[in-house]
Amino acid sequence: MPILDKGVWRTDINQLDEIDHFPTQIVPEKDRYHFYYSYGCPFAHRANLVLHYLGLNHVISSSGLAPEMLENGWTFNEVFKDDLFDSRHLYEIYTRAKADYSGRASLPVLWDKKVNTIASHNSAELAFHLATQWQDFAQHSAELVSPELHDDILAMNEWLNSQITMKVYQVGLANSQVKYEHQLEKLFQNLTALDERLSENRYLFGNQITLSDFFLFPTLIRFEAVYADLYKTNLKLLSAFENLYRYMVELYQHPRIQATVDVPHTKRFYYYSQPALNPTRLVPVGPQLAWLDNSKGE
């Protein structure tokens, strides 16, 4: 994957000894920030879920990226435009913040329009901050991180990131049969544990949606549409996990959650942007998703 090396976009290397980071520095303020995301990116999806669920779109503007991520990384086009700077590529946002930036030009990005820099590009920190510090601006107030569950939610989020979100990638990008099968077994053990947890709970922490649900949902919503085929996570159908599947479908029925999902866009991102796994760049027509078809008919 290409990378910025002291402000220069490099396609001939994919790793650096030292990379830069923008610390998360956000002061809740109306019309101060611009959010960059893609429907395809599961990490950006976390913050986008909080943004929509709480109804913060009226105080934080946003721009989506095109689904095709090629030699220039995340890209804008005629449909998906940079409403702030009219950039062509996401890496231009990074070099605008720091001309000699070294590192990935990744999503999500929260841009601070007041001081002209990146306020956050850490998906977990950004989602947490939006969930806990922006209640005064929320059009739909909800306690996504209650004081009594604070530590448990943070621990769950870390586990979901390493054992579900990243585990899918470890399966899909494994370079040997042994590694693939090892990671696949771990992934499905973890999915089984979640299914058992949800046999006694409507959501991960009882009857109320919490931030942790927005760390799990992005992986589940991509599972049948992309991961089972492209990443070979097809040991079992997701529907074989009765409680986990019910949970995903129920969350998807919520209009503000559903607004963050674009399955055709997501499929194009994964199948078109990973030629090592899909050299023809053909995007499959299927699969038919019952939960998606049913929601369109309502």
C-alpha positions, -999 to +999 in steps of 0.1 A: +000+000+000+015+034-010+027+058+017+037+094+023+074+097+029+083+132+042+054+146+021+061+127-010+036+101-022+056+068-027+042+038-046+075+019-045+075+013-008+049+004+018+066+007+051+087+033+069+109+031+100+093+062+115+058+076+109+040+107+121+008+109+141-017+137+147-029+135+183-066+137+188-073+173+198-109+182+195-129+210+212-167+205+207-177+236+186-204+241+159-191+243+123-155+239+133-148+205+119-151+186+086-153+148+086-137+126+059-150+091+055-158+063+030-187+040+031-162+012+023-139+017+053-150-002+084-128+021+106-144+053+094-177+036+098-174+037+136-173+075+138-199+078+110-223+057+130-219+079+161-222+110+139-255+098+124-270+081+155-266+112+176-275+136+148-243+157+147-244+162+109-258+197+114-226+208+133-200+187+116-198+189+078-185+158+059-171+145+026-171+109+014-144+093-007-149+074-039-149+036-036-118+031-058-086+032-039-057+026-064-021+039-068-030+073-053-048+059-023-082+073-013-095+095-041-122+121-047-142+122-080-171+140-096-196+123-073-176+121-041-160+156-038-139+173-013-163+200-002-136+218+018-106+221-005-116+204-037-087+180-033-082+151-057-066+127-032-068+122+006-031+124+010-033+161+000-053+166+032-024+151+052+002+172+035-019+203+039-018+197+077+019+188+076+039+193+045+065+167+053+041+141+068+053+105+068+028+077+071-005+064+058-031+086+044-059+067+061-095+073+071-113+086+091-100+122+092-115+150+113-102+184+100-101+214+122-111+244+101-101+269+128-065+259+131-061+242+097-049+208+107-060+173+114-078+171+147-080+133+147-072+103+124-077+077+150-110+059+145-114+046+181-105+079+197-127+099+173-157+077+178-153+078+216-149+116+216-180+121+195-200+097+216-190+114+249-182+150+244-209+162+219-241+156+237-249+193+238-251+194+200-269+160+196-302+161+178-309+126+191-295+124+226-282+089+237-258+078+263-234+056+243-208+054+271-224+055+305-201+062+335-208+028+351-199+010+318-170+033+308-141+009+314-160-022+302-169-005+269-133+006+263-121-029+270-148-044+247-139-019+220-102-030+221-112-066+220-135-061+191-109-042+172-082-069+177-103-100+177-130-092+152-122-063+129-085-069+125-089-107+128-109-107+095-080-089+078-055-114+093-076-142+078-081-125+044-045-114+040-028-146+053+000-157+031+000-194+040-025-221+045-014-227+080-017-190+090-051-187+072-066-217+090-052-207+123-066-172+121-099-185+107-104-208+137-097-179+161-122-156+143-150-181+144-143-189+181-147-152+188-179-150+167-192-179+187-184-162+220-203-131+208-233-152+197-234-167+232-232-132+248-261-120+226-282-150+236-288-132+269-285-096+257-303-076+230-271-056+225-236-061+237-244-044+270-280-051+277-310-034+262-294-001+252-271+006+222-236+015+233-205+026+215-193-010+215-222-020+191-208+005+167-174-012+168-189-046+160-216-036+134-192-025+106-176-060+105-210-078+106-225-057+078-196-065+055-194-102+064-218-117+039-213-090+012-175-091+011-156-111+037-171-145+032-159-145-004-130-122-009-114-129+025-124-166+026-142-163+060-168-188+048-164-215+074-200-208+084-227-185+072-233-155+094-269-166+097-257-198+114-250-175+144-287-170+153-282-143+179-254-124+161-274-124+129-306-112+147-285-084+163-270-072+130-304-072+112-320-053+141-294-026+142-296-022+104-333-015+106-326+017+125-329+045+099-299+065+112-277+034+114-289+023+079-279+057+065-243+048+071-244+017+050-239+015+012-234-022+002-227-016-035-201+011-026-185-012+000-183-041-024-167-020-051-141-007-026-130-041-015-131-059-049-118-031-070-091-018-047-074-051-038-059-064-071-037-088-051-068-107-041-090-099-071-067-091-101-096-089-126-113-062-105-146-078-113-172-069-086-196-098-080-233-092-085-243-113-055-248-124-029-285-117-024-289-104+011-322-110+027-318-082+053-309-057+026-338-067+002-363-067+030-353-032+041-357-018+006-392-032+004-404-015+036 
